[in-house]
Amino acid sequence: MNHRVVITGIGIYSCLGQDLESVKKSLFEGKSGIVLDQSRKEFGFRSGLTGYVPEPDLKARLSRRQRIGMHQPAMYAYMSTIEAMELSGLDPDFLEQNETGIIFGNDSTAASVVEAIDKTKEKRDTTLIGSGAIFQNMNSTVNMNLATIFRLKGINFTLSAACASGSHAIGMAYLMIRQGLQDRIICGGAQEINPYAMASFDGLGTFSLRESEPVAASRPFDRSRDGLVPGGGAATVILESYESAKRRNAPILGELVGYGFSSNGDHISNPDIDGQLRSLQMALKQAGMNADEIDYINAHATSTPVGDASEARAIYEIFGDRVPVSSTKSMTGHECWMAGASEIVYSMLMMEGGFVAPNINFESPDEDTAKIQVVAQTKNAEINVFLSNSFGFGGTNSTLIVKKWNP
């Protein structure tokens, strides 16, 4: 039996704001969260640009024992998850008594590892690292901390798939619920914001050097784009079977109807249009939809010359120039492991608000980007169905399709 999979809660903690309302306002206003972080320049970065995300103070919310195993990804994810749970009408007592899973996308906890090693080098004694370090260091830090704090009893694992991690986490949760293996799963993505996590990216020369005007640095689809800007935080999406949501009178915000995926099987970092096309086509087929039924596309476009051009060609081949397209990375930068989840949240807010957020800094298209309908200014629009792309290093591709709830 294939169960309908609905969205009953969303939460966000990002450079656009630390709650749904402030983020929705930033999206509508086309407000960027990108700044120049001078400490990165002092650290040795070529580019000091980043999406600024404050680290939350959890002392008033969690005990020391609960906090000790948490580093940035888990902290951010806790904040986005409590917001999503509140919206969904879930509380720890319910979760303890009713099997609920968790699948989060996360592909690094670099800072905590470096800090533990530095302490060992300084003290020359591993026993002084601290009891919480092991739980901070593991890529599964988000899952192990949240599953413990919220007393979750269902599926529990971290999905690591580069910049498609958050999207695949939602996709895997969708498949499990659809097949009846779980009633509900808390899923999403988290991305740490610190120099240790981003230094190797900077060393590859992938970051924009447009430091004189930080808010104009991330320029997806624009001819003058010169590289991405790193961002981060966390986003949570609560998926549930329709039957489960109905039993507890949960709010239904939308329905996840399609998940497509593929591997390029080619270059480790360069994009491949064939892989992207297969992911898009699979999502449409699974949703039982035609291309002309999609009202909005939240593009993966990260502001790199080759990547944006490749995605523009893939979008044009399937959708032509009919569908409004924007990349919210123009405002957030590339949120990496969380991007596939945060862009579902951003698009859900647009669907609810009746608008398409702008692809800011889109001033002059190139040969490929001129063929698709990139939305450069906020546009009032009814979004009944949206599609979100996520493509990652190693050639991993993910596409999700969400529609307004229709009983």
Secondary structure, 3 states (H helix, E strand, C coil): CCCCEEEEEEEEEECCECCHHHHHHHHHHCCCCEEECHHHHHHCCCCCEEECCCCCCCCCCCCHHHHCCCCHHHHHHHHHHHHHHHHHCCCHHHHHHCCCEEEEECCCCHHHHHHHHHHHHHHCCHHHCCCCHHHHHCCCHHHHHHHHHCCCCCCEEEECCHHHHHHHHHHHHHHHHHCCCCCEEEEEEEECCCHHHHHHHHHCCCECCCCCCHHHCCCCCECCCCCECECCEEEEEEEEEHHHHHHCCCCCCEEEEEEEEEECCCCCCCCCHHHHHHHHHHHHHHHCCCHHHCCEEECCCCCCHHHHHHHHHHHHHHHCCCCEEECCHHHHCECHHHHHHHHHHHHHHHHHHCEECCCCCCCCECCCHHHCEECCCCEECCCCEEEEEEEEHHHEEEEEEEECCCC
